[in-house]
């Protein structure tokens, strides 16, 4: 009986892997909603209804009506009684298209009709960056770390999961309703309300992220820590992959963008319920730890004090890993927000499939992040893995920037390389933080890292949206948009990768001086 009391619940493989699965599922639901709008950029930035054809091409509905009317006039046919409102699934229309200087008759059948929102690329960038606005400008993520260290993972996780769900509902409400020409701060009111919901969701998602990170360290310290974190990242990427692959089909099926967001809100409700189940396990874990300490005569673990923040702020290794996180993720997540449109206009991928190529990135990390995590657990070389991943990130954006190999298969190859990079760095970076920062300060440390990361997540999409509007958008003589040149945006992403290479080299050098153990394995050998 005494041996059972002294044994922690986390010493049971079944218990700790069950706890990991539960909290990872909550984060997976959150990541689905984080990226659910990325494949919808083209639809968001199209005004009015958009027609999707059975050959997986699309066209603004008013353009189709105009082309059908011109076709009837050119062929001396009676004027068709056709309006945007009368377009419906299964209808077949003919129109004239200029192809390579020749006028050809095109015949297409409508698959679905969806409603676009008419946002500009700048408004879309503002909305995408809104994920981090509250965290960055109101310091809520920083305070969330202090709340986590003071109040524990149960209270903080329930609070942050609730915030995610509330933000998702506000975002859905904004996209579901038409606010007409109402403006606020020089932008469409719909954009502002959707951005508010996304900001509240982002606050909850990031605090949930640091909470889940501390949960994993709590249950896996001295065990399969990097593998556990890798699997958590892999499950999160499942949410991202599903969002990138299924968001547009859901929007087309339901006829409106808000349908995809509603699915995400329902998933978050399920994720919140699953975290309540974890809270029961966590209470038992705390009880088992207290019993084991009492039996062995150990004093209770000293709690977090505000003065502990000074130890974090004065740690050079901590700041290097924080800056690496900022630069690396600035070259990945904001890129995903614009990647679908890149596939459409540079690599001429049909819009119906364009979201599937960026989806390769999270699908790749689902497999590779646990593999690299296991590698780090067993043989170490964490700092080296971060350097290799940063080099690959830079190479990927350079390849996307070059005006060569504009083929869909080349985009697939480059995206696979980015997926490997996106597996290498997180699998080594997140398990390295507990080697630099003690457990009692870990919540605040992760919060500061996530806070700095959110600066990039908030500012970079806004920057890229502005650059696309000003320098990448191509117009014809009549002022209509005819395409995009993504060279400058991709060069900006490549510069973030270059900074990540420099910082990761500095981190490896600092590790060799301070002996954090970043190049050592994570699993502690039994005596």
ABEGO torsion letter per residue (X at the ends): XAAAAABBAAABAAAAAAAAAAAAAAAAAAAAAAAAAAAAAAAAABBEBBBBBAAGBBBBAAAAAAAAAAAAAAAGBBBBBBBAAABBBGBBBBBBBBBGGBBBBBBBBBABBBBBAGBBAAAAAAAAAAAAAAAAAAGAAAAAAAAAAAAEAAAAAAAAAAAAAAAAAAAAAAAABBAEABBBGGBBAAAAAAAAAAAAAAAAAAAAAAAAAAAAAAAABGBBAAAAAAAAAAAAAAAAAAAAAAAAAAAAAAGBAAAAAAAAAAAAAAAAAAAAAAAAAAAAAAAAAAAAAAAAGBBBBBBBBAAAAAAAAABAAAAAAAAAAAAAAAAAAAAAAAAAAAAAAAAGBBAAAAAAAAAAAAAAAAAAAAAAAAAAAAAEGAAAAAAAAAAAAAAAAAAAABABGBBAAAAAAAAAAAAAAAAAAAAAAAAAAAAABBAAAAAAAAAAAAAAAAAAAAAAAAAAAAAAAAAABBBBAAGBBAEBBAAAAAAAAAAAAAAAAAAAAAAAAAAAAAGAGAABBABBBBX
